[in-house]
Amino acid sequence: MTVLVALTPGERGTAALHLGTMMARSAGEQVLVATVVPTPWPPSPYPGEAEYLRHAEQTAEQATARARAQLGSELAADFVVHHARSVSSGLLELAGQRAVSLVVLGSSSAGLLGRVGLSGVAERILHSTHVPVMLAPRGFSAAGTRVTRVTVAFGPSDERSDLLQRSAALADGLGAGLRVASFASRPVTGFTSSIESRAEDLVVHQWARQLETMIGAALPTGEGAVVTQVEAVVGQGSSWSDAIAAVSWGAGDVLAVGASSSVISSFLLGSHASKIVRNSPVPVYLMPRSVAG
């Protein structure tokens, strides 16, 4: 199978290349580094349009040459400059033509440094592909790094889904550990009493114990088990950013977030999942999930 890296000139493409090579290195897969040159159809008769296309092709070739030099001979890699009507349609075409197991994208340049930001290209691909998608935080770098731990964001709505099983299979395929994290955002108000705080802490504690029970039911241990040990943590804060930061993160971490399918989108993120994605300090693996019944 192949990891498809969407290479664009500049910071976004570099982050995607770092993430794509980290995933391929961990999974033992090859890399397809693709730069898409948008080619309008029908061709424009204006001279300025032709000059713009020549510049775009030159820029794509330069980005490809830099990526080729960066990878060297470490991984089995293929490099392609692909022409399509748009960047998103070009990436979807390549994903359909090759045996692609994962599409890796960079974050929007308008997002926060060190956080994941959904670009317009990412939004369009998520609505159209059935292949798992990964997003690199803006400015992400992982030279020589392997995935060491997969953290799956798990909430009450995921209880009847196969998210835990899929995440365990992902961690096993990457040779990484598995952690299950639940995040709770509780805005602080000036009227919060100590009694309310203790009650809230009790609810979080009960949910943590329930989380461990659900993990044990969904991921049995013993002979033939996919994973032998799973860590469970709860991150709580006054905002989603604080709740996610309350959990420790390190190099080699990735965050798996479940997405549902609908008639209009292959990857449909709920409101909580979307907030978790946009506040993640580590690469996000958007995972299709199914719900029993």
N, C-alpha and C positions, 0 to 999 in steps of 0.2 A: 504494500500500500504506500501511498505518497502523501506527504504534508505539503499543501499548496500555500506558498507565502506570497501575499500581495505586496509587491515591491513598488514603492513610490519614491521619487526623489525627496531627500530631506529626512527629517527626524522620524516621521511616521513609518517610513519604509525601513529604517534602521532598527527600530523597536520590533517591528514585525519579523525581520530577519533574525534577530536575536532569539525571539520566542520560538519561531519555527524551527531553528536549528536545535534549541534546547529540547523541544518535543521530539524531533526526529532522533536526536542523540539518545534520548531516554527510551524510546520505543523501538529503536533499531530500524527505522524506516528511512526512505530516501526523501529528498527535498526537491520540489519543483518551485523555482523562484520565477515569478511571472510579473512582467511590467506590461501594463495594458495602455496602448495608445488609442485614444478615442478618435475614430474616423467617421465623420458625418456622412450620411447617405440620404439623398444623392450628393455627389461631390459638389462643392461650391465653386462657381466660376471666378470668384474674386481672387486676385493675386495674393492678398493678405492671408487668405485661408491656407493656401499652399505653403506659404512661408511659415505659418504657425505650425503646420503639420511637420515640416522638416525640422523645426526647432524641437517639437515634442519627441520626434524619433531620435534626435541626437541626444536629448536629455535622458531618454529611456536607455539608450545604449551606454551612456556614461554611468547611470545608476547600476546597470547590469554588470559592467566591468568592475565597479567598486565592490559589488556583492560577491562576484566571483573571486576577487582577490582576498576578500575577508574570509570566505569559507575555505579557500585553499583546497587541500585534498582530504580534509577531515571527514567529510560525509559524501555519500553518493548524491550528487546534485545535478539537476538539469536546469538550464536557464533559457527563458523564452521571452521575446518581445511579441506581444499578441495585439492584433488590430481588431477593434470592435467598436460598436456604436457608442458604448459607454464603458467606464471602468468596471462597473458592477456586472453588466452583461458579459463582458469579456472574461471575468473571473468565473462566472457561472458556466460559460461555454467550456472553459478549461476543466472545471470540476466535473463536467459531464463527459468530456472526452477522455480524461485520465482516470485511473483507479485512485481517486482522492479520498482519503480517510478523514482529513481535517483541513479546514480553511483558516489561515491565520492572518489577522488584520491588525493594523496599528490603530491608535486612538486619534480622535479629532484633535487638530492643532489648537482648537478653541477651548479644549478641556484643561483641567488643572494638571500641572506637572506631577507625575507620580500617581495619577489616578486614571481610571478607564473612562474614555469618552466615546460615545457612539457617533460615528461620522455618518454622513448621508449614504456613502457606499455601504457601510456596515448595515444600516437600516434596510437598504434595498436587498442585500444578500440574505439577511435573516428572514425576509418575507418570501424568499423564493427557493432557498436550498433546503435539502433534507440531510446535508452533511453537517456534522458538528462544527461549530465555529469557535475560535479563540480570539480574544482581544488582548493586546498588549497595553499596559499602562503607558501613558505618555512619558517618553524618556527612558523606557525600559532597556536594561542591559543585562546580558547573562552569558558572557563569554566563557565557554568551557563548562557551564553549569548543567547539571541534570535535575530533573524533577525528583525531589526527595519526599514530598508530602502533598497529597490531594485533600483539600478541605472542602466538604460539601455543605452548602448552605441549606439547612433543613428547618422547615416550619410546620405548624399544625396541618396546613393544607397538603403537605407532602406525605402524610402518614399512610395514605392508601395508594401511593404511587410506587413505581419501581426505581425511584431516584437513588436510594441507598445501594441497591444491587448494581445499578449501572455505574455508580461512582466507585464501588469496590472493584468492579471489573476494570475500570480505567486505571485505578491505582495499581492493580496487579499487573496490567500490561506495561506500565511505566516503571515497574520495580520500585514503587513508592509506598509510603505509609498512608493510612487513611485516618482522617479526623472529621467528625461531624460537629458542625457549629450551628447554633441557633442564635439569631440576633434579635434584640428587643430595643426599640427606640422609645424612650419615655421622657418627653419634654419636662423640664423642671419648671415649676410654677412657684410663685411667692407664697402660696397658701398650703403647700405640702406640709403635712404634720409628720411627726415621728411615727405615729401609729400607721399612717398611710404608707410610709417608707418601709416599715417592718412587714406590712401586709404584702407589699409589692415584692420584697425580697423572698417572702415565703412562696409566692406564686412562681418566681423564677426558680427557686430551689425545687419545687414540685415538678416543674417542667423539665429540669435537668434530670431528675430521677426517671421521669416518664420517657425522656429521650433515650436514656440508657436501656430501658426495657424494650423500646421499639427497635433499637439497634440489635439487641440480642435476638429478637424475634425474626428480623429481616436478614441478619447476617450470622447464621449459626457458625460456631467454631468447631474445631475438631478435624478429623481426617477428611481431606478433600475440600476443605473450606478455602474460599478465595482469599480471605484475610484472617489472620489469627488474633489480631489485637486492634481495637478501634478506640480512639480517644474521643470523648464527648466534652464540649465546652459550650458555655453560654456567654455571649458578649452583650453587655447592657450599657446604654449611655443615653445622654439627653438628646442625641441626634443619631442618625444612621452612621455618620462618620465616626462619632465617638464609640458607638456600639461595636463597629467593626475594628476600630483601633484598640478596643479593650481586649482583643484576642491577639496573641503573639503571632508575628509573621516573620519569615526569614527568606534568605535566598533559596531557591528551589521549591518554593510554595506555589501552588496554583489553587484557585477557587472554582469549584464546580457549582453552577447554578442551573436549576431545572427550568425548562421552558415547555409550555404546552403548545399543541398544534390547533389550528382553527382552519376554517375554509379560506381565510384570507392571508394566513401567515403560517409558515412552518415552525417558526420560533416566536411564541407569544409570551412576553414577559409580563407578569403581574406587577402591581404597583410596588410591592415590597421587593420583589426580585429586581426590578429596575433600579430601585434606590441602592440595593446592595451592589449591583454591577457598577454603578456610577461612582461608588465610594470605595471600590476595592483598590488596595495598594499593590496587589499582585495580579498576574494574568488571570483572566476569567475564561473558563471553559463552559460554553453554553451547551447544555445537554438536553436533547429531546427526552421527554418522559411520557409515560403512559400511566393512566389511572385505572385501577381495577373497577369493573362494573360501569 
